């Protein structure tokens, strides 16, 4: 009878136990800041992403800081003692030579392994590393679920991905698709990753929450398997968060500090000016500038009256980070500038009035002070033509007496600037579910 009672007591406790299951965490690299508020299922997922061709771990790159904070929080709440294993799966985006990607994925796994071992020494013997080279499965999933692609493009891309061609041959065919640059900007940054899979022993967790049973051991439950084995086939890491929110630059507004303070040499007020610049991708921009000082001294013996318009385009030839939408309007640039306006400049009783036009080339460098702020230094040379009228003021400076006029052309420096610039942005949501 006592034996029967013991067996009944053991069976009752057994119903409260659960087989060991996998607690998998991924955060899609392309998910925007704040995505957790809109997609609660994403709060239990993360992956660590890397810049193109890089394997050094950068906690501040894209959304890595949030992912690591989530991992730290998870292990603190659930406890390292209940971790069965930590699985690291690294992959590279399907671009570049296969051999290079093979080395990249290995080194990325090593970077994550080193981080876990150093941050959590108790888990050192539980880390398992897998390097699967290129993320073709994830790429196919993104193509299949992106409603912005045409059916023809989706079919062509999936046919290439699913073909029996060697990886480098597949990539050569992908580059012929007109949407390849779209994949490069919106897909591939999320496919250069190391996914961390934390396997918890939920049986141990459940047992820890039960009253202590000195006479009950796991040998009495041979049907409970506390170990999880990975399948032999390639692991496709699901990207559950399919709504992307991006910060995109719209336009930049700047003022030329040389104009603002240069007129002080004439004891005049500052020279107000404003410029608006619109980035086109990361390598081009167009701009328009307007300067409008229109000042007279109280004595009416000096004038600083100028109206000036400039329009132009710039080519930014510094190397940019294609995954960073705010990596614009910075670095080296050259441009073509056209300007026109009219003026009345009277240093002291005598002066010049006239109209002018300029056409020139400019070169400059823009320092990135922050994601939104830039400091531009530039100079331009070319042609300037003006039709001028020289005059003298009467003794009371009420009337002007024109002495002569003429036409002047100039080849040489035509512009210079030290501009402080602010970039305005907007949030764009792209649904790819």
DRENPA-187169 format. One record per residue (C-alpha): residue in one letter; x, y, z. Coordinates in steps of 0.001 Angstrom, whole numbers, padded with zeros to 6 digits, always signed. Example, Ala and Ser with C-alpha at 12.3 -4.5 7.8 and 13.67 -1.06 7.14 Angstrom:
BEGIN
a+012300-004500+007800
s+013670-001060+007140
END
This chain:
BEGIN
x+000000+000000+000000
x+002799+002389+000892
x+004441+001608-002453
x+001189+002433-004283
x+000901+005747-002402
x+004468+006684-003386
x+003779+005886-007041
x+000584+008001-006996
x+002424+010918-005408
x+005204+010724-008017
x+002714+010553-010915
x+000880+013613-009597
x+004087+015637-009541
x+005038+014382-013006
x+001944+015970-014562
x+003320+019351-013482
x+006536+018886-015417
x+007104+019872-019068
x+009577+018421-021539
x+012675+020572-022207
x+011900+023107-024917
x+013841+025678-026853
x+013532+029339-025958
x+014732+031076-029135
x+015495+034798-029262
x+016008+036796-032445
x+015494+040510-033186
x+015407+041217-036914
x+018294+043544-037724
x+016079+045694-039934
x+013502+046246-037235
x+013244+049854-036249
x+013698+051418-032845
x+010358+051126-031084
x+009322+048024-033013
x+008730+046177-029756
x+005838+048501-029029
x+004109+047491-032263
x+005098+043812-032468
x+005094+042138-029110
x+006202+038856-030596
x+009495+040548-031493
x+010304+041103-027828
x+011426+037470-027597
x+013762+037580-030591
x+017176+038987-031406
x+020165+038740-033687
x+023482+040575-033785
x+024354+042221-037104
x+027656+043260-038643
x+028679+045883-041212
x+029496+044583-044673
x+032761+042615-044771
x+033283+043090-040998
x+033391+040627-038126
x+034483+042806-035203
x+031631+042986-032712
x+030166+046490-032435
x+027589+046829-029670
x+026436+050215-031035
x+025930+049088-034643
x+022280+049244-035744
x+020154+047501-033065
x+022879+045459-031357
x+022777+047436-028097
x+019099+046620-027660
x+019703+042949-028481
x+022507+042595-025934
x+020435+044374-023294
x+017636+041892-023987
x+020011+038949-023600
x+021358+040315-020308
x+017824+040840-019017
x+016719+037372-020081
x+019583+035591-018326
x+019131+037714-015209
x+015408+036902-014996
x+015463+033229-015934
x+018848+032403-014465
x+022040+031069-016025
x+021792+027910-013965
x+018834+026739-016089
x+020588+027249-019434
x+021029+023958-021233
x+023078+025368-024131
x+023804+028528-026093
x+023840+028033-029851
x+025466+030630-032128
x+024550+030525-035821
x+026405+032980-038074
x+025735+033804-041701
x+026765+036333-044332
x+024605+038115-046867
x+024615+036522-050346
x+027100+038950-051906
x+030819+038820-052457
x+032991+035706-052974
x+031865+032545-051205
x+035334+031913-049748
x+035396+035333-048166
x+031917+034844-046706
x+032976+031498-045305
x+035767+033172-043360
x+033443+036005-042323
x+030818+033696-040839
x+033479+031767-038907
x+034984+034947-037506
x+031563+036348-036628
x+030742+033202-034672
x+034070+033499-032892
x+033316+037125-031982
x+029986+036121-030410
x+031587+033117-028706
x+034257+035339-027160
x+031617+037780-025967
x+029453+035109-024323
x+032424+033393-022668
x+033782+036674-021308
x+030400+038045-020211
x+029065+034748-018795
x+031953+032481-017733
x+029502+029956-016270
x+028166+029278-019778
x+031570+028741-021416
x+031172+024961-021702
x+027602+025268-023008
x+028284+027371-026108
x+027910+025591-029438
x+028966+027379-032628
x+027646+026887-036162
x+028851+028846-039222
x+026564+028365-042204
x+028309+030812-044588
x+025489+032515-046556
x+021883+033285-045614
x+020082+032036-048728
x+017137+030648-046744
x+016469+033950-044976
x+016875+035791-048281
x+014254+033559-049905
x+011880+034155-046980
x+012186+037933-047318
x+011606+037797-051078
x+008561+035546-050636
x+006939+037843-048061
x+007679+041249-049599
x+004473+042566-051219
x+006320+045497-052821
x+008003+043145-055309
x+006309+042349-058586
x+005328+038732-059135
x+007814+038474-062002
x+010685+039764-059866
x+009746+037467-057006
x+009640+034455-059331
x+012980+035329-060944
x+014717+035878-057611
x+013335+032693-056044
x+014307+030697-059142
x+017888+031894-058792
x+017961+031278-055042
x+016550+027762-055402
x+018718+026758-058342
x+021484+024164-058183
x+024102+026717-059234
x+027150+027382-057135
x+026731+030323-054737
x+028972+032674-056739
x+027081+031850-059940
x+023771+032605-058191
x+025098+035969-057070
x+026192+036803-060605
x+022647+036201-061825
x+021133+038173-058945
x+023230+041208-059886
x+021505+041253-063289
x+018121+041861-061678
x+017080+045516-061679
x+015984+045147-058039
x+019460+044048-056915
x+020249+047469-055411
x+016931+047275-053543
x+017995+043932-052064
x+021401+045389-051261
x+019924+048294-049262
x+016875+046764-047608
x+017593+043041-047284
x+021308+042398-046990
x+022054+044477-043847
x+019687+042143-041955
x+021368+039048-043412
x+024877+039725-042068
x+024260+038315-038608
x+024969+035983-035778
x+021827+034554-034181
x+022011+033557-030534
x+019755+030683-029499
x+019438+030097-025768
x+018126+026641-024838
x+016614+026484-021368
x+016030+023285-019425
x+012411+023850-018481
x+012257+020553-016603
x+014916+021843-014235
x+013029+025131-013943
x+009802+023308-013138
x+011459+021025-010604
x+013084+024014-008917
x+009638+025521-008377
x+008256+022327-006747
x+008463+021352-003096
x+011597+019351-002275
x+011025+015596-002729
x+013973+013822-001213
x+012883+010416-002428
x+012147+011416-006064
x+014901+011389-008717
x+014955+011825-012480
x+015761+008145-012846
x+012098+007556-012001
x+011094+009491-015183
x+012961+007757-018028
x+010520+009233-020589
x+011713+012806-019924
x+014466+013946-022276
x+016168+017109-021011
x+018462+017565-024012
x+017571+019220-027333
x+019391+018265-030513
x+019518+020534-033553
x+018285+019107-036848
x+020930+018130-039369
x+019539+020367-042131
x+020467+024026-042408
x+018890+026316-039885
x+016739+029101-041335
x+016433+031831-038740
x+012892+033251-039022
x+012558+037006-039209
x+009201+037479-037522
x+009177+041258-037444
x+008347+042230-040998
x+007408+045867-040503
x+010367+048159-041053
x+010529+051765-039871
x+013340+053839-041281
x+014652+057323-040622
x+015201+059015-043973
x+016786+062414-044603
x+014493+064848-046435
x+016467+068063-046739
x+019163+070085-045019
x+019095+073751-044053
x+022359+075668-043606
x+023826+079128-043227
x+027230+080347-044436
x+029119+081714-041448
x+031484+083663-043715
x+028510+085614-045068
x+027062+086019-041585
x+030165+087683-040150
x+032125+088852-043198
x+030197+092118-043523
x+031245+093174-040029
x+034420+094440-041651
x+032282+097242-043067
x+030728+098011-039670
x+027495+096558-041013
x+025063+094089-039514
x+025491+090428-040347
x+024715+089096-043822
x+021643+086859-043491
x+021632+083865-045797
x+020015+080476-046000
x+020521+077397-048137
x+018356+074336-048673
x+019965+071100-049865
x+018177+067904-050875
x+020149+064617-050804
x+019554+062217-053693
x+020690+058840-052437
x+024058+058960-050705
x+026183+060283-053565
x+024277+063275-054969
x+022521+066410-053801
x+021020+069602-055208
x+020836+072912-053403
x+019601+076497-053571
x+021076+079392-051592
x+019746+082883-050958
x+021683+085785-049383
x+019768+088978-048602
x+021687+091664-046650
x+020068+095037-047274
x+021533+097446-044756
x+022206+101174-044596
x+024020+103067-041820
x+022004+105699-039977
x+024257+108366-041507
x+023302+107102-044971
x+026977+107219-045968
x+027523+103463-046176
x+025522+100657-047771
x+025703+096884-047808
x+022824+095849-050035
x+023079+092534-051847
x+020575+090043-053145
x+022160+086806-054359
x+020787+083455-055540
x+022791+080262-056094
x+021696+076878-057393
x+023857+073840-057958
x+024489+070145-057645
x+027092+068147-055736
x+028659+064734-056061
x+029713+063224-052735
x+032509+060805-053535
x+033544+059672-050053
x+032772+056044-049304
x+029437+055650-047519
x+027800+053016-045343
x+024851+051769-047467
x+023038+050429-044392
x+023027+053839-042671
x+020393+056097-044231
x+021815+059108-042363
x+025280+058640-043863
x+024685+061475-046350
x+026035+064981-047023
x+029378+064236-045460
x+032946+063756-046670
x+034505+065027-049894
x+032376+066575-052639
x+032672+068502-055885
x+029912+070598-057379
x+028723+072844-060182
x+027313+076221-059102
x+025411+078972-060887
x+024676+082298-059189
x+023116+085652-059987
x+022059+088811-058160
x+022497+092541-057776
x+024255+094805-055321
x+024761+098326-053941
x+027979+098559-051949
x+029056+101940-050567
x+032076+101740-048212
x+032158+105528-047562
x+030347+108147-049680
x+031277+106373-052936
x+030115+103014-054166
x+029079+100602-056894
x+025739+099295-058055
x+025176+096543-060554
x+024054+093063-061547
x+026232+089950-061707
x+026281+086287-062722
x+028676+083498-061698
x+029409+079998-062985
x+032003+077787-061364
x+033163+074534-059870
x+033479+073981-056158
x+035275+071528-053912
x+034629+070961-050238
x+034584+068657-047261
x+031708+068179-044822
x+032428+067052-041271
x+029783+064833-039667
x+029270+066356-036230
x+026293+064096-035408
x+023666+062173-037393
x+021828+065470-038027
x+024569+068135-037972
x+027303+068901-040524
x+030045+071517-040909
x+030862+072255-044574
x+034081+073914-045715
x+034255+074715-049425
x+035618+077052-052093
x+034775+077590-055746
x+036442+079043-058806
x+035122+079971-062236
x+033696+082927-064151
x+031945+086052-062915
x+030491+088821-065050
x+029009+092103-063859
x+027634+095322-065296
x+028517+098007-062730
x+027800+101700-062123
x+030186+103814-060068
x+028708+106708-058086
x+029526+109383-055532
x+027177+110659-052875
x+026396+114320-052328
x+027670+116002-049182
x+024465+115157-047368
x+024442+111608-048866
x+020886+112100-050040
x+021567+111933-053781
x+023830+109769-055924
x+025883+111167-058780
x+026811+108434-061281
x+030325+108895-062645
x+030772+106024-065089
x+029725+102464-065794
x+031243+099407-067391
x+031372+095677-067832
x+033777+093461-065896
x+034571+089747-066269
x+036546+087753-063810
x+038103+084290-063864
x+039207+083052-060479
x+037715+082463-057011
x+033970+083094-057012
x+032747+081585-053727
x+033841+080307-050318
x+031972+079044-047329
x+032012+077615-043837
x+028431+076467-043337
x+026694+074897-040400
x+023995+072496-041588
x+021072+070625-040020
x+019410+067636-041714
x+015647+067186-041330
x+014303+063628-041424
x+011055+061691-041524
x+010032+058204-040468
x+009011+055801-043202
x+007296+052495-042451
x+007647+049650-044929
x+005496+046575-044429
x+007055+043465-045906
x+004809+040843-044374
END
